[in-house]
Amino acid sequence: MVPQANVTSIDPIWTTAIVTRNHAYIVYDTLFGLDADLQPQPQMAAGYRVEQDGRKVTITLREGLRFHDGTPVLARDCVASIRRWAARNGFGQTLMAATDEIVHDGDANIVFRLKAPFPLLPNALASVSQPAFIMPERIAQTDPFKQITDATGSGPFRWKADEFNSGSLMVYERHAGYAPAPGAPSLTAGGKVAHFDRVEWQIIADGATAAAALQNGEIDWYEQPPPELQQLLARNRNIVVEGLDRFTNPAILRMNHLQPPFDDVEVRRAVLPAIVQSDFMAAVAGDDPANYDDRCGIFTPGTPMATDAGMEVLTAPRSIEKARAALKAAGYNGAKVRLIGPTDILAPSAITQVAADLLPRIGFNMDLALSDWGTVIQRRVSREPVDKGGWSVLLTTFSSFDNADPAALQPLRANGAGAWFGWPSIPKLEELRAAWFAAPDVLVRKALCAEMQRVALDQVAYVPVGSYRSMTSFRRNLTGRVLGFPILWNIRKT
């Protein structure tokens, strides 16, 4: 298989890079999975019980779970893994804020003692965007702000570190000791049955080379072919080209709120009148409007929390002149703006090029810094000013379920230093998010999401630049693919 990008970090807690998340789902498992209806289901858990008026939750592990090194999965491994995950994940941080204590009771029980009932606890542990992957305690005790180097998990495949060649090859072998959960596979829930003894990720950055390898049968799956190659591949009767997911993938433009000029909300707002979502999306998905949504707000279009609230700042008539005037009125003094972006991953690369054309036309003194995706991942953690190696703007994309609600939506966090890269500080947004978790029903949650979108767009936490249907291509003799992302369980050759 050719994945969407090179894997430069194997630590799914240290980074939110989608390719690392995809790698992690191959080698790790989770206590709960999310089904295709975005509902949590027990996965490594046999079940759970709620006591003491909702303030005590006990999760019991299924029997027979083993790590790749042959050791049993114990409750203390899960406790350490949850703590490490919660230090970096927004949903986890909220869960821990509501938790007095998380402990193991014997080898099979994980116990949450809560300050107040937290009915979304299974949802938190089933989150797909940055999951609470279960690792051995010895690895999970690693500082969450330092990368792990050992990818021992308990998932359906184990990573072959001895065959790893960055920029060239990732190898996985079937974990013979894996015990699948009961039930049919559905997104990250249900039985994860591995039908291959060995899976190779071939890192091929050139699209034409990857497409030729697929046509020649040298590879079986090309995760993310660009639009011009999709048409070529679709003409081959031995190849399937179809949507990777049933929803679209949101794309965003993120500004660095810590450093000038985007520490000024008026400068951030000046960008909005010039945003034409269809321009960004056509660069990713081609000219067919059926392959993208150009009225995308904060939440993934078509999911329960999606709303039109506040969208007039993105749907009113577009005007470069209005943006230029707003930037001048904001007092922008020509300070250098550094746009960082990748050259070797389809969607972020394409939308970065659109922004590279747009920002100078608005009036920004732009410095374009392109690199491979791995370097972007490393660079975006910097909080330094531009003249000390920092950045001003980046563009990236998310899976549909990442942006389906406030719990998983990393860039919506607005708690300053604890927020996702860009580090906005918007207290009102944090208040609304906290209220969402405490809401009594879905109608109240929807109303709160509408207000969150108004605040996020007004304060420009980030700029939605559309959402697109991610297309994938594979040999027709691959069957049983689970929709959502490049899932390697259940799939087999006929």
N, C-alpha and C positions, 0 to 999 in steps of 0.2 A: 504494500500500500504506500502511496505517496501522501503524507499528511500536509496540512496547510502551511507549515513552517518548520524550521529547525527547532529542536528542543534544546534550549540553553540552560534551563533549570528543571530539575526533576522534583522540586519541592512545591506541591500545590497549595501550601499554606503561605509560603514566602511570596509567591507571585499569583496574580489572577489571570495570567496568560492562558487563553483557551487551549492552546496546544498542550500546555502542561497539564491542564485539567483533564484533557482527553487521554493523555498518557496515564494519569493517575487512576482513571476509571478502569484501566486495563489491569492494574496491579493491586488496587485497594478495593475494599468494600466499605459499606456504610451501615449504621444501625437501622436506618430507615431509608427507603427509596421513594422516588416521586414517580407516580404513574402518568400515563398520557393525559389524564384529566387534571394533572397538577395536584393530585391528592397524595398525602404521605401513606406509605404502607410499610409494615415491618420487613426488614431485610436480614441483617445479621441478628436482629432481635426476634425472639420467639413471640414476644408480645410485651405489654406493659400494663401496669395498674396504677390508678390514681386514688390517693387516700387523703385523709385529713383535710377535707373540703378543698381539694385541689392543690394543697401545699406540699404534698409528698408524691413523687412520681418514681416508680421503680420499673426499670427496663430489664428484662431477663434475656440473656443470650441463648441462641439456638445451640443445641449440642453438636459437637463434631467440628467446630470451626478451628482451623489451623493456619498459622502463618507459613510463608514459603520456606522457612528454615525448619519446619516440622513442629515447632512449639505451639501449644494450644493458645487460642485467643482467650484472654481472661478479662474480667471486669476492670482490673486496674489498668490494663492497656487502653481500654476505652475511655476511662476517666482522664488519663494523661493526654490522650489524643484530642478529646473534647476541649480540654483546657488550652492546649496549644492552638487549636483551630479558633477558639473563641477570642483569643488575644488579637487576632487579625481580621476576623470576619464581622461585619456589621450586625448580622442576625445573631451571631454568637455573643457579641458584646452585649446586646440587649437581653439575651437569655441570662447571661452571667450577672447582669445588673439586677435581675429579678430572683437570683439564686443566693441563698445563704450558704449552701454547701453542696458539693457534689462528691460522692464517695463511692467506694465499692463495698458491697456487702457479700463477702465470700468471693468465689471465682466467677459467679454467673450473674450477679445483680449489680446494676448501676443505679444509684439512688440520688435523686435531686430533691433537696429540701429547699422549698421556694418561700420567698417573702410573701408572695401572693400567687394565686392561680395563674398559670401561663399556658393557656390552651393550645398555643401554637408551638409548643415544645417539639412534637413530632415533625412539624413543618421545618423547624430550624435544623434538626438533625437530618432531614431529607433534602435540604437545599442543594440544588444542582450547580449553581454558579461557582461556589467555592465550598465544596462539601466538607463535612466533618469526617474525613477519611480515617479509618482506624489503622494505627501503626503499633508496633511493639512499644511498650513503655520506654525502653532504653532509647529509642529513636524519638518518641514523642516528647521526651524531656528536653530536647534541643530547644534553645532559645528561638521563639517564633520569628525573630528578626534576623536569624542566621539560617542559611540554607542547609538542609540535610544532604548527605552524600550516599545514604543507604536507603534504597527503595524497597525494603522488605515489607510486603503487605500480606493480605490474606485473600486477594481477589482471584479471578479465574485464570490469570496469567501471571508469571513472574518475570521481572526484567532481568535481562542478561547483561549485567554491568561489564563483564569481561569482553563483550562484543561491541560495546558502545563506541561509536566514532562520530563525534559531534560534527554536524554538517553533512553526514553521509549515511549513517545507519543506526537504527534502534532495533533491538531484537527482544522478543518476548517468547517464552515457552509456556505451554499449558501447565497449570498447577494441578497435579494429579490429586492432591489432597483437598481440593476445593469442594465445599458442600453447598450446592445451589439452594436458594430459598424455594419454597413451594410456589406454584402458580406460573402462569404464562408471563413471559417478559413484556414489560410495558415501560418505556423510557428507562429509568434506573431502578425500577421495582421488578419483582418477580424472579423467576429462575434464570440465572446467568450461566448458561451451558456453553462451554468452549468446545468447538468442533474441530479446531486446528491444533496440532501439536506445536506449531511454530508460526509466529507472525513477524514479518520484517517490515519496518518503516524505512522506506528508501527516501532519503532527503534529496529531492530533485527540484531546484529552484526555478529552472527554465520550463515554462509551461509547454512549449512545443515538444521538448524532450520527454516530458512526463506523458503527454498525449500519445506520442509515438510508441512509448513503452506499453501503454494500455492497449493500443490498437494491435500491437504485435504479440500481446499475451505475455509480455515480460513482467508486468504487474497486473494485479487483479482489481485495484481500486485506486482512483485518483480523487482525493477528497474535494478539491476546490478548483476545478478548471475555470479559466476566465471565459467571458461570454463568447468571444470569437472562436474559442476551441470547443465550447459546448455544441455549437452548430455543426462543426466538423465531426465530433464524436457521435452525435445523434444520428448521423447518416450511416453509421456502421451498425449493422443488424446484430452484431455480437456484443454491443455495448448499450447499457441503460444510462440515460441522463434524466435525473429527476430531483425534486426538492429534497434537501437533507432533512428538513423538519416540516411540520404542517403549518407553522407560523413563520413570520419574517424575523430577520435579525436587525435590531436597532443599531444605528451608527450615531456617534456623538463627536462634537468638537468641544474639547475641554481646555479651559484657560487656567493658568497658574494664578490662583487668588492671592498667593503670598507675596508676589513680586510685581513691581510696576511693569507695564501700565495696567495690567488686569486686576490689580488690587482695588481699582476704582470701578464701581459698579456702572458708572456712566460710560466708561470706555467699553466695558463688556456689552452693555446695551447697544452701543453704536454698531456692533456687528450684525445684530438681528435683522434690520431691514434688507440686508444684502444676501441673506441666506435663501437660496433656492434649492429646496430639497431634491427636486428632480435632477438637477445638475450633478449633485453628489451621487445619487443613486444610479443614474445612467452610466456613470463611470465604473460602477461595480457590476451592474446587472444587465447593461445594454439598454437599447432604446425602447424595448417593449414595456409599457407601463404595467402590464400584468405581472411583471417580475419584481415590482417594488411598490412601496407605499410612500407617497410624498406629502402626507399629512400626519406624520408621526410625532407624537408628543413624548412625554416623559416615559410612559409605560408602553409595552409592546402592543401594537395594534391587534385588535381581535381578542385580547385577553380580558378577564373580568374587570380589572382596574383601569383599563384605558378610558380616556375622557377627552372631550374637546375644550375643557376649561382653560382659559387664558391663551388659546392657540392663535388668537388674532395677531400676535407679534410675529408669527411665522406664516400666516396665511393671508394677511393683508397684501395689497399690491407691493411687489418687490421694487427696491430702488437703491442703486449704488450711490446716487447723489444724496439721498436722505441719510445713508450711512456715513458718507464723507462729512456731511454737515454736522451730524451728531458727534462724530469723532472730534471735529474741530471745536464744537461747543463744550466738549468734555475736557478740553485743555491739553489734549495729547501733544507732547513736545518733541515727537520724532524719536523717542527712545527705541532702541533696537528690540525687535520682537523675534524670538527664535522659535521657529516651527520645527519640531522633530517628527520623524516618520520613517517607516521602513521601505525597503525596495524589494523585499522578497516574500511578501505575503499579500494576497490579492486585494481584499477589501480595504484594509487600512492604507495600503499603498495608493490605491486609486483615489480614495477620498482625501488623502493628504495632498495629492497633486492638484485637486480642485481647490483646496484651501490655499495652496501655494500661489495659484493664479488670482484668487479672490482678495486675499488680505492686502497686497500692495495696491490694488485698485481702490480699496476703501481708504487707503492713505497710510498704512503701517509701513514702517521701515523694517522690512522683514529679512531675516537671516534663515535660510533653509538648510537644515542639517539632516540629511538622509543617511541611513545606515541599514544594516541587517536588523531583523526584528529582535534578535537577542540583545543587540546593543541598545535598541530603544527601550526594552524592558529594564535594562540596567540603568539607563540614563534618566528615565522618568522618575526614579526615586529621589533625585537630587532636588533639594529645596534652596539651592544657592541662586544668586542673581545670574543673569545671562553672562555678565563679564567674568563670572567665576565658574562657567561650565553648566549653568542651569538652563531651564527652558521656559517658554512662554505659552505655547499652544501644542496640543497633540490631538490626533484624531484616531479613534479606534471603534471597534464593533463588538457586539455582545450577542450571545445566543438568545433566542426568544424568551426562554424561561428565566434568564438572568434579570431581565427588566420587566417581569410580569407583575411584580408587586414591590412595595417599599422594603420588604424584609431582605430580599436578595439583591436589590438594585444598588450596587456598590457606589456609583458616582452620585447617588442622591444623598448620601451621608454628608452632613454639613457641620460636623463637630470639630472643625479646625485641624489640629495636628493629628487627630485620630481618623480623619477622613481619607478617602481614596485620593490618589495622585491629583494634585491641584488644590487640595486642602481648603475648601470653602468653609467659612464660618457664618452660618445663617441660623441663629437660635430659633426663629419661628418655624423653620423647616424641621428642626429636630423635635420641637414641641408637637408638631402635627404627626410626625413619625411615631413618637412615643404614644400618642393617643390612638393611632391606628392599631398598635399591638393590644391596647386595652379595650378596643371597640367590641360591643356586645354582638354585632351581627354584620353580615356582608354589606347591607345597605349603608350602615354608618361608615364602614371601611371605604366604600366607594365615594361617599361624600368627602371624606378626609383626603382621599387621593386626588379628587378634583381640586381641593384647596392646596394640597401640596404642589400640584402642577402649576397652579397660578403663582405661588410663591417662588418656585424653582425657576420659572421662566422670567418672572419679574426681576429676581436677583441674579439671574443667569448663572445658576449653579453649573450648568453646562448647556450646550446648544444641540438639540436633536437635529440631525441632518438627514433623516429619513430611515427607512428600514427596507431590507431587500430579501428576496427569497434566495437562500444559499443553495446552489445547485451542485450536485455531486455526480460522479460517473464511475461505473464499475462494469466488469464483465458480466454478461447476462447469466452465466452459470453460477453466480453468487445469489443465494436465496436466503430468505428469513431475516432480512435487514430490519432492525428496530429503528423506527424514526426518532430523530432528535439531534444526534451528532454522530461522529464515526464510532458507533458501538460495535465491538468485536465479539460479543457473545450472541448466541443464537444463529449467527450467520454461518452458512456452510456452502460447499461447492456441490453442484449436482452434475 
